Amino acid sequence: MPNLNAIIILMLYSILHIASAMAGNGKPQELVFGYEDIENPPHYLGTGQTIQQGTPGLVVELLQHVGKRLGTPVKFERMPWKRGLLNLQKNRLNGLFNASYKKKRTTFAQYPLRYDGGPDASRALMVQRYMLYIKRGKQKFNWNGNVLDFHSPLKKVGIKTGYSIATDLQKLGATVEEATNSEKNISKLIVERLIAYADLENMVDHYLARNPEKAQQVEKVEPPLRTKPYYLIFSQEFYRRYPDFAENFWDEIARFKQTDEYRSLQEKYLTTGSTQ
């Protein structure tokens, strides 16, 4: 006669295996994605918690389209970047964008990966350049794309709070000072509290285009500080529950970016300002 305990264990194992398979092959009823509350044209427009109707941004519409293709609606929440990372870590968000790859984030965030375990740039949302900005005529360092050679005891470079470029700058010998937005960083740069300001090119250029009196006092340094792919990242908890869905979502991002529909969205945002 079969051992009763063995039968019970086998039944429990079968139930858990089926539940795991169902979770992996299932899909959520809704997705909650977080993103930054300052604008990054054309990827997301407007500031604060409001999501602009009609022109929320290229990446926002991209993710909406992917959600529709997979039959799962996407809800968006805006917040400061550092809080977004914390909310993803606490599983208050299913996903967060736009995130560059940082190994320390993989303890709580899942990136799309290649077979060798590295981040899969073919499934990124976009590629962006980090640039150094200085007060016009006040370049106190040399930058050749690899080495940051300071000519001054002041080595303080401004960044936005929580941005990944901090690690890169510290490795180059800079002292990093954080502020919440471009306005604060540019103001500190102009009064020479910073030797430079490092940020995403499209965000700073957009701010300067809207503030010509400050743009006259600032210049951009070539070459780029860093060029990085940016991703939609899922929480580790979400990925454990829906691994197949998450992989399909990243695959669909890559597929949709090759369509005429996506190219039409790109054309739409070529002529779209930050407000309507």
Helices and strands as residue ranges (DSSP letters): H 4-25, E 31-36, H 58-69, E 74-79, H 81-89, E 95-99, G 103-107, E 109-110, G 121-123, E 126-135, E 141-143, E 148-150, E 156-160, H 165-171, E 175-179, H 182-190, E 196-200, H 201-210, H 212-215, E 218-235, H 236-241, H 243-256, H 260-270
